[in-house]
Amino acid sequence: QVQLVESGGGLVHTGGSLRLSCEASGRRFSDYAMAWFRQAPGKEREFAAAISWSGRSTDYADSVKGRFTMSRDNAKNTVYLEMNSLKPEDTADYYCAARFLRCSNHVNDMNYWGEGTRVTVSS
C-alpha cells in the first residue's frame, strides 16, 4: 500500500500562485511514477501533470503547460506542483496519484490516490 497526503491548497486571486505538496508513505517511493489530477465541481477528474519515478521526465495537460511545474524529491517521499498564473478555471480539487513504475495520464491507470486538496481561484 501507498498512502498519499496532499497539502497546500487554498484560495488565491487570478494570476496568483500556489504550491501543492503530496507526501507518500508505505512502499518505496522511487518505484512509482506520480501524477496530479484535478476535478472541478460537476466535471470528471482530469489529468494535470505527471512525473517519472526518476523525475527526469514530465508530462502536462495542454491547459496547464507553461504555468504548472511538477517535481519530486525522492529523499523526502514528496512530489510538488508549482502553479503559477492561476485562472478561475483552475479551480478544482487536486488529487495526487501513484502508478507503479510507468507514467500515465489516465485516471484508470493509477494504483493509489490521495484524498485531495481544494484550490479556489477567484476572479
Secondary structure by P-SEA (a helix, b strand, c coil): cbbbbbcbbbbbcccbbbbbbbbbcccccccbbbbbbbbcccccccccccccccccbbbbcccccccbbbbbcccccbbbbbbcccccccccbbbbbbcccccccccccccccccbbbbbbcc
